[in-house]
Amino acid sequence: MIAPAPRATHLVLLFLVSVPLFATDASAAAWWGTDSSFVLAAAQTHRQDPLDGFRYYTGGWNISDEHYWASVGFTAAPVFAAAGVWFVVFGIALFLAACCFCCCCPGRARSYSRACLAVSLVLLLAVTAAAAVGCAMLYDGQGRFHGSTTATLEYVVRQSGDTVNNLRTFTGFLQTAKATGVEPFTLPDKVKGTIDEVVGKVSAASNELAARTASNAAKIRSALETVRKVLIVVAAALLILAFLGLVFSLCGLESIIYLLVFIGWILVAGTFVLCGTFLLLHNVVGDTCVAMGEWVQHPQAHTALDDILPCVDTAAAKEALDRSKEVNYNLVNVLNGALANVSNANPPPQLPPPVNYNQSGPPVPLLCNPYTADLGDRACASGEVAAADAPRAWQAFVCRTAATGGPDQEVCATAGRVTPAMYAQLAGAANVSYGLSHYGPVLAALADCTFLRETFRSVGDDHCPGLRRYSGQVFRGMLGAAVAVMLAVLAWVVHAREQRRRSEAKELIMPASPYMFHHVEERALLRAR
């Protein structure tokens, strides 16, 4: 009945959280029975598509469309371009500087500017502080983002678990119904065969759903933990690098500074790439949240979500629901047959038990059958008792029994229409009838995606705002830290150069000092003469 697909659809983070748990490969057109279509998140996804001559993409949210991914990826193009430019341009500059230092430009004394030294120091302190702020924002954002995604995942897993439990409870009622009856009244063999068929299909579907939920949830938790560790490592590496560069620049350790410059060149380029990836993720999360909200508001429209949603095959679900109604209808008829023909009958005393067990008193009310013969809904007639109230109502008609010659025979010793053993059978059958009626709508909710719409509505209202806010915070923190460290690398180079020039200038001045003092003394003696 519920046929999960042989593949799981993995969409970064948000849809990594929701879709793969239930993904199916059933035909959306078959579900809806309509050709109407609706473009999800049309305004949100109105972006330039590099695969289509940079014309604006109009297909809406559709993770199976390469043009959607191209358009959303293009939003992160400036960040990826910045990573490329930084890596190439600064790499060439490092190479030329190394060649000049080693081969072409031997060291010679140069004057230095105190203003340039002071400005480079101020800039170094400022960009180091900015890097610290960006890393703090990145660390805080990754913690909040991880908590939000984990909460979303746990919510969807709980929804899946509730669905599986409902299906298993439903099959449990069906199996109980198969063995239910009031001797000698039992369900027909044909109905018992129908129960076996439905139980087999529903059990297989619920087991498959439970297995896929557990497997995908474990993979998603692992992915989220990996993302969390990567972001923590990036934040720590950028912060440590910024402070080491500051300390070694102030100490004038030029050789170590150049090593840190090389490390910073690689780390900043990698951070820019990771930053662009997270910007893409942030945009996809926003698109997905908008798409889910619009899908909830347009239940009858054919959308891009229809091909990956966890809705069941409507025909199969309706068949299972009809079979449960058929079982329930026949079960109530069996119980009412036992009540009408045995408990409420007034047999002659000479009839043997169990037909005659000395029953007497007012008749037992019949159980309300919720369905008609054609399985339509039916209102309870006067004098009938609903399945939920039947066990309590029938307690008033239970008699006390007296010992008889047979171990399995009960005979009423007081007024009453039902023996304790018969009451247990009747009450159990009424509970089964109530369970089938209560869990039948679960199948209908699966068939028309009602349960999924409620899940999406809750995700959109309770989880999407946090997902979008914290993914944006991670992006901004990472971008700020990367830019600050990039400027810090440049400041290291400038400050280290000015530090070296100042040291060279001091070395030139110090050897001339004795001669200068001797010359001053000689001129003083001449004046004295």
Rosetta blueprint (number, residue, H / E / L):
1 M L
2 I L
3 A L
4 P E
5 A L
6 P L
7 R L
8 A L
9 T L
10 H L
11 L L
12 V L
13 L L
14 L H
15 F H
16 L H
17 V H
18 S L
19 V H
20 P H
21 L H
22 F L
23 A L
24 T E
25 D L
26 A L
27 S L
28 A H
29 A H
30 A H
31 W H
32 W H
33 G L
34 T L
35 D L
36 S L
37 S E
38 F L
39 V L
40 L L
41 A L
42 A L
43 A L
44 Q L
45 T L
46 H L
47 R L
48 Q E
49 D E
50 P H
51 L H
52 D H
53 G L
54 F L
55 R E
56 Y E
57 Y L
58 T L
59 G L
60 G L
61 W L
62 N L
63 I L
64 S L
65 D L
66 E H
67 H H
68 Y H
69 W H
70 A H
71 S H
72 V H
73 G H
74 F H
75 T L
76 A L
77 A H
78 P H
79 V H
80 F H
81 A H
82 A H
83 A H
84 G H
85 V H
86 W H
87 F H
88 V H
89 V H
90 F H
91 G H
92 I H
93 A H
94 L H
95 F H
96 L H
97 A H
98 A H
99 C H
100 C H
101 F H
102 C H
103 C H
104 C H
105 C L
106 P L
107 G L
108 R L
109 A L
110 R L
111 S L
112 Y L
113 S L
114 R H
115 A H
116 C H
117 L H
118 A H
119 V H
120 S H
121 L H
122 V H
123 L H
124 L H
125 L H
126 A H
127 V H
128 T H
129 A H
130 A H
131 A H
132 A H
133 V H
134 G H
135 C H
136 A H
137 M H
138 L H
139 Y H
140 D H
141 G H
142 Q H
143 G H
144 R H
145 F H
146 H H
147 G H
148 S H
149 T H
150 T H
151 A H
152 T H
153 L H
154 E H
155 Y H
156 V H
157 V H
158 R H
159 Q H
160 S H
161 G H
162 D H
163 T H
164 V H
165 N H
166 N H
167 L H
168 R H
169 T H
170 F H
171 T H
172 G H
173 F H
174 L H
175 Q H
176 T H
177 A H
178 K H
179 A L
180 T L
181 G E
182 V E
183 E L
184 P L
185 F E
186 T E
187 L L
188 P L
189 D H
190 K H
191 V H
192 K H
193 G H
194 T H
195 I H
196 D H
197 E H
198 V H
199 V H
200 G H
201 K H
202 V H
203 S H
204 A H
205 A H
206 S H
207 N H
208 E H
209 L H
210 A H
211 A H
212 R H
213 T H
214 A H
215 S H
216 N H
217 A H
218 A H
219 K H
220 I H
221 R H
222 S H
223 A H
224 L H
225 E H
226 T H
227 V H
228 R H
229 K H
230 V H
231 L H
232 I H
233 V H
234 V H
235 A H
236 A H
237 A H
238 L H
239 L H
240 I H
241 L H
242 A H
243 F H
244 L H
245 G H
246 L H
247 V H
248 F H
249 S H
250 L H
251 C H
252 G L
253 L L
254 E H
255 S H
256 I H
257 I H
258 Y H
259 L H
260 L H
261 V H
262 F H
263 I H
264 G H
265 W H
266 I H
267 L H
268 V H
269 A H
270 G H
271 T H
272 F H
273 V H
274 L H
275 C H
276 G H
277 T H
278 F H
279 L H
280 L H
281 L H
282 H H
283 N H
284 V H
285 V H
286 G H
287 D H
288 T H
289 C H
290 V H
291 A H
292 M H
293 G H
294 E H
295 W H
296 V H
297 Q H
298 H L
299 P L
300 Q L
301 A L
302 H E
303 T L
304 A H
305 L H
306 D H
307 D H
308 I L
309 L L
310 P L
311 C L
312 V L
313 D L
314 T H
315 A H
316 A H
317 A H
318 K H
319 E H
320 A H
321 L H
322 D H
323 R H
324 S H
325 K H
326 E H
327 V H
328 N H
329 Y H
330 N H
331 L H
332 V H
333 N H
334 V H
335 L H
336 N H
337 G H
338 A H
339 L H
340 A H
341 N H
342 V H
343 S H
344 N L
345 A L
346 N L
347 P L
348 P L
349 P L
350 Q L
351 L L
352 P L
353 P L
354 P L
355 V L
356 N L
357 Y L
358 N L
359 Q L
360 S E
361 G L
362 P L
363 P L
364 V L
365 P L
366 L L
367 L E
368 C L
369 N L
370 P L
371 Y E
372 T L
373 A L
374 D L
375 L L
376 G L
377 D E
378 R L
379 A L
380 C L
381 A L
382 S L
383 G L
384 E L
385 V E
386 A L
387 A L
388 A L
389 D L
390 A H
391 P H
392 R H
393 A H
394 W H
395 Q H
396 A H
397 F H
398 V E
399 C L
400 R L
401 T E
402 A E
403 A L
404 T L
405 G L
406 G L
407 P L
408 D L
409 Q L
410 E L
411 V E
412 C E
413 A L
414 T L
415 A L
416 G E
417 R L
418 V E
419 T L
420 P H
421 A H
422 M H
423 Y H
424 A H
425 Q H
426 L H
427 A H
428 G H
429 A H
430 A H
431 N H
432 V H
433 S H
434 Y H
435 G H
436 L H
437 S H
438 H H
439 Y H
440 G H
441 P H
442 V H
443 L H
444 A H
445 A H
446 L H
447 A H
448 D L
449 C L
450 T H
451 F H
452 L H
453 R H
454 E H
455 T H
456 F H
457 R H
458 S H
459 V H
460 G H
461 D H
462 D H
463 H H
464 C H
465 P H
466 G H
467 L H
468 R H
469 R H
470 Y H
471 S H
472 G H
473 Q H
474 V H
475 F H
476 R H
477 G H
478 M H
479 L H
480 G H
481 A H
482 A H
483 V H
484 A H
485 V H
486 M H
487 L H
488 A H
489 V H
490 L H
491 A H
492 W H
493 V H
494 V H
495 H H
496 A H
497 R H
498 E H
499 Q H
500 R H
501 R H
502 R H
503 S H
504 E H
505 A H
506 K H
507 E H
508 L H
509 I H
510 M H
511 P H
512 A H
513 S H
514 P H
515 Y H
516 M H
517 F H
518 H H
519 H H
520 V H
521 E H
522 E H
523 R H
524 A H
525 L H
526 L H
527 R H
528 A H
529 R L
